[in-house]
Every structure is written in structure tokens, then in C-alpha cells.
Amino acid sequence: EESSYLPLIGALFHQGAYADVLKYAARYEEHFPQGPDRAKVFLWRIKALLQGSQLETAVRLLKGKDRPQSLDLDLLAGRIFWKLKDYPAVAHVLALAMDRDLQEVPAEDRLLRAEALFLGGNFREALPLYQQLRGVPAIADQAVYRCAQIDLKTGSRAEGLKLLRQLVEKGGKSGWRDMARPTLALETF
């Protein structure tokens, strides 16, 4: 009986029967609180809540101390918390994901964690993340710009200016490169 819940809940979700997803997810959690599909069922529950415009309930469940743990749940939670501008929650939940399986965390989610740390003023913790992300072409300019900002804020002025010059001279055609020009001009004025 336990193994039939997950495919049923997935099918119901794809049919748009979100209330039924919530009903069967609750039933699964009640009957199989430590079941092997607990995290996957919980993920379907969260997705159904989001589809049903029940964001507050989804957030409350995602922040619950006894929620199931999985990479997919952590990544979804990080994206939701980002949209809500809850940067400490973003940094926390994506740290869990990265601790769980760094290789499986997409660069975009690692960038969200770095940005959350940066926006929270945790520059020293954000810097190594940005340094890793400098090697990802789609976000390299942003990562270089943020590294330069952190260097300038934390007293590594020469390194920050070097990175800004590098971005202006060799960066792609991005808004980050465009922002580097006036920043460099101001810093060297």
C-alpha cells in the first residue's frame, strides 16, 4: 500500500488535482511518518500548495524543524526564500544542500547562496563561493564583480581594482561589466 502513494500523488499533481495531492500526502505522512518516500511526497505537497496559492503554508512547512531532508526540497526552498527576500533562510537552506551534495547543486543555486550571504553582509563566507563561480561562463562576470566588491569592502583594494580592470577589459557583454566601469572610475578617482 505504501508504494502506491508516490505514483498516485504525482499523477494527481500532473492532472491539476492539487487538493487531492494534499489529501493523499497528508494520509501518507499520517500512515507512514518515516516512509521511504517521505521527502518526495513532501515535495509534491509543497508544489501543490504553491500551485494552490498557499505560499505561507508552504513556507511554514519548509521552515519546519522536522521536515524531510532532500536536495530537491532544499533547492526549492532556497528559490522560494529568495523570491521572498528572506536571505538568511536562503543562505541556510542552500548551505544544507551544498553540504549534502555540492556536485548536484546547480551553479545558479550556489549563486543564490553567495548573493544571500553578500546581501546579508557575510562577505568572507560569500567570497569563496564567488571565486568558484568565476569559472561558470553564464555568471562569471557577476562573480568577478562581487569578488571585486568584497575585496574593496574588506581592505583588499589592490585585488579589487585588479578584478574590476579585468572585468572591464575582458568581461562579456553584461550589465556587470557595464557596472564595473563607473565603479572602477570612482575607486581610482
ChimeraX attribute file (.defattr): number of C-alpha atoms within 10 A of each C-alpha:
attribute: neighborCount
match mode: 1-to-1
recipient: residues
	/A:1	5
	/A:2	11
	/A:3	11
	/A:4	9
	/A:5	17
	/A:6	19
	/A:7	11
	/A:8	14
	/A:9	25
	/A:10	17
	/A:11	13
	/A:12	19
	/A:13	20
	/A:14	11
	/A:15	10
	/A:16	14
	/A:17	16
	/A:18	21
	/A:19	16
	/A:20	16
	/A:21	28
	/A:22	22
	/A:23	12
	/A:24	19
	/A:25	25
	/A:26	16
	/A:27	13
	/A:28	24
	/A:29	16
	/A:30	11
	/A:31	11
	/A:32	13
	/A:33	13
	/A:34	12
	/A:35	14
	/A:36	11
	/A:37	18
	/A:38	19
	/A:39	19
	/A:40	19
	/A:41	25
	/A:42	23
	/A:43	23
	/A:44	21
	/A:45	26
	/A:46	25
	/A:47	20
	/A:48	26
	/A:49	20
	/A:50	17
	/A:51	15
	/A:52	13
	/A:53	11
	/A:54	13
	/A:55	16
	/A:56	11
	/A:57	13
	/A:58	20
	/A:59	17
	/A:60	10
	/A:61	17
	/A:62	24
	/A:63	14
	/A:64	10
	/A:65	8
	/A:66	8
	/A:67	13
	/A:68	19
	/A:69	17
	/A:70	17
	/A:71	20
	/A:72	15
	/A:73	21
	/A:74	24
	/A:75	22
	/A:76	18
	/A:77	23
	/A:78	28
	/A:79	18
	/A:80	19
	/A:81	21
	/A:82	19
	/A:83	11
	/A:84	12
	/A:85	13
	/A:86	14
	/A:87	21
	/A:88	15
	/A:89	19
	/A:90	28
	/A:91	24
	/A:92	16
	/A:93	24
	/A:94	28
	/A:95	18
	/A:96	17
	/A:97	23
	/A:98	20
	/A:99	12
	/A:100	15
	/A:101	11
	/A:102	15
	/A:103	10
	/A:104	11
	/A:105	18
	/A:106	11
	/A:107	17
	/A:108	14
	/A:109	18
	/A:110	23
	/A:111	20
	/A:112	18
	/A:113	29
	/A:114	27
	/A:115	25
	/A:116	25
	/A:117	22
	/A:118	22
	/A:119	14
	/A:120	14
	/A:121	12
	/A:122	15
	/A:123	20
	/A:124	13
	/A:125	13
	/A:126	23
	/A:127	23
	/A:128	12
	/A:129	19
	/A:130	25
	/A:131	14
	/A:132	14
	/A:133	22
	/A:134	18
	/A:135	13
	/A:136	12
	/A:137	11
	/A:138	14
	/A:139	18
	/A:140	20
	/A:141	27
	/A:142	24
	/A:143	25
	/A:144	26
	/A:145	25
	/A:146	26
	/A:147	25
	/A:148	27
	/A:149	23
	/A:150	23
	/A:151	21
	/A:152	16
	/A:153	12
	/A:154	12
	/A:155	10
	/A:156	13
	/A:157	16
	/A:158	12
	/A:159	16
	/A:160	24
	/A:161	21
	/A:162	14
	/A:163	21
	/A:164	30
	/A:165	18
	/A:166	16
	/A:167	25
	/A:168	21
	/A:169	12
	/A:170	11
	/A:171	19
	/A:172	16
	/A:173	10
	/A:174	13
	/A:175	10
	/A:176	21
	/A:177	23
	/A:178	14
	/A:179	15
	/A:180	27
	/A:181	16
	/A:182	13
	/A:183	17
	/A:184	19
	/A:185	12
	/A:186	9
	/A:187	13
	/A:188	8
	/A:189	6
